[in-house]
Amino acid sequence: MDFPRYLAAKKTVDDRALNKEVWWALRDHLPPEPAIIEVGAGIGTMVERLVEQGFIHQGRYTAVDHHPANMATAHQRLAHLPPALRLELVAEDLYAFARRIHGRETWDVLIAHAVLDLLDIATALPVLFSLLKPGGLFYFSLNFDGATIFEPAIDPPFDALVSRLYHRTMDERLVGERPSGDSHTGRHLFTHLKNQGTDIVAAGSSDWVVWARHGRYPADEAYFLHFIIHTMHKALQGHPELSAAQFDQWIAQRYAQIERGELVYIAHQLDFLGVIKPLPDQVIG
Ligand SMILES: C[S@@+](CC[C@H](N)C(=O)[O-])C[C@H]1O[C@@H](n2cnc3c(N)ncnc32)[C@H](O)[C@@H]1O
């Protein structure tokens, strides 16, 4: 399966999902000519969306993603951004990038979209916030929060077991030596953000809800669903708590439901907009 195509197919799903209260609060808080950094930017659909919806037309946008193929696709997709918006694409691990840039450069706004649930949030947040100016704004969208729902049911107890084990793979995932992921990132962010001394300006749900209209999925959303089922298959293949034959059959039935335009997929997620506290002398001055 093709990851850049999955990210492109995800765009219309994300457009519907983004929490509109948090989204409009982002627009209201953006400085006029912002310097924005997005980590885990994928193929650049967020900067596209911000431009398409008139949120930004000038300033600076730095997009960081460790997959060179994503950045190469972003380079092609984003060729027609407004010339007054300076785009910088960086193919680098975000931790390495933050270390390299530390003390040299900071941004007004930090964006992480569908990314924080892949990271160890307690170690990632201080690193990410080091990229922001004092008093800077952060927008953390599509943070997975513990519910994967498929309709119609195939075998409810088995469906529930698959979801539960799939979520556990997120909680146990290691990238290198580093724990990377939390299946309840959304709700846990309330506490993590408080512990980091930030103020949450807006928060709300941003569930993915994917279903066919008159038997057809919009845009490339059938591919999006294929990718989701493929990802679950890969994550749980050979799992000792699943009968291999039953799981293979379950996967085949989910693919068949997509082909028939029957599958409904819902993933619960949360969005946040907030500010990091200004330095004490800025509060006084
Ligand atoms: C689920 S994708 C979301 C991409 C994009 N934000 C979007 O929604 O279309 C997560 C992205 O984070 C990137 N990523 C994950 N860990 C990273 C890291 N440590 N440094 C840089 N990028 C990372 C991946 O390459 C991937 O493109």
PDBQT file of the ligand as one rigid body, heavy atoms in Angstrom, charges set to zero:
ROOT
HETATM    1  C1  LIG A 301      -0.430   9.544  10.519  1.00  0.00    +0.000 C 
HETATM    2  S1  LIG A 301       0.788  10.412   9.637  1.00  0.00    +0.000 S 
HETATM    3  C2  LIG A 301       0.067  12.029   9.551  1.00  0.00    +0.000 C 
HETATM    4  C3  LIG A 301       0.702  12.903   8.496  1.00  0.00    +0.000 C 
HETATM    5  C4  LIG A 301       0.047  14.251   8.295  1.00  0.00    +0.000 C 
HETATM    6  N1  LIG A 301       0.120  15.051   9.503  1.00  0.00    +0.000 N 
HETATM    7  C5  LIG A 301      -1.381  14.062   7.859  1.00  0.00    +0.000 C 
HETATM    8  O1  LIG A 301      -2.251  13.985   8.712  1.00  0.00    +0.000 OA
HETATM    9  O2  LIG A 301      -1.619  13.938   6.663  1.00  0.00    +0.000 OA
HETATM   10  C6  LIG A 301       2.097  10.649  10.809  1.00  0.00    +0.000 C 
HETATM   11  C7  LIG A 301       3.303  11.311  10.198  1.00  0.00    +0.000 C 
HETATM   12  O3  LIG A 301       4.255  11.570  11.206  1.00  0.00    +0.000 OA
HETATM   13  C8  LIG A 301       5.531  11.295  10.668  1.00  0.00    +0.000 C 
HETATM   14  N2  LIG A 301       6.391  11.001  11.818  1.00  0.00    +0.000 N 
HETATM   15  C9  LIG A 301       6.201  10.059  12.769  1.00  0.00    +0.000 A 
HETATM   16  N3  LIG A 301       7.210  10.084  13.676  1.00  0.00    +0.000 NA
HETATM   17  C10 LIG A 301       8.047  11.071  13.282  1.00  0.00    +0.000 A 
HETATM   18  C11 LIG A 301       9.277  11.576  13.787  1.00  0.00    +0.000 A 
HETATM   19  N4  LIG A 301       9.832  11.065  14.892  1.00  0.00    +0.000 N 
HETATM   20  N5  LIG A 301       9.862  12.595  13.149  1.00  0.00    +0.000 NA
HETATM   21  C12 LIG A 301       9.311  13.122  12.035  1.00  0.00    +0.000 A 
HETATM   22  N6  LIG A 301       8.153  12.677  11.481  1.00  0.00    +0.000 NA
HETATM   23  C13 LIG A 301       7.528  11.669  12.103  1.00  0.00    +0.000 A 
HETATM   24  C14 LIG A 301       5.316  10.116   9.722  1.00  0.00    +0.000 C 
HETATM   25  O4  LIG A 301       6.320  10.033   8.738  1.00  0.00    +0.000 OA
HETATM   26  C15 LIG A 301       3.955  10.441   9.134  1.00  0.00    +0.000 C 
HETATM   27  O5  LIG A 301       4.045  11.165   7.941  1.00  0.00    +0.000 OA
ENDROOT
TORSDOF 0
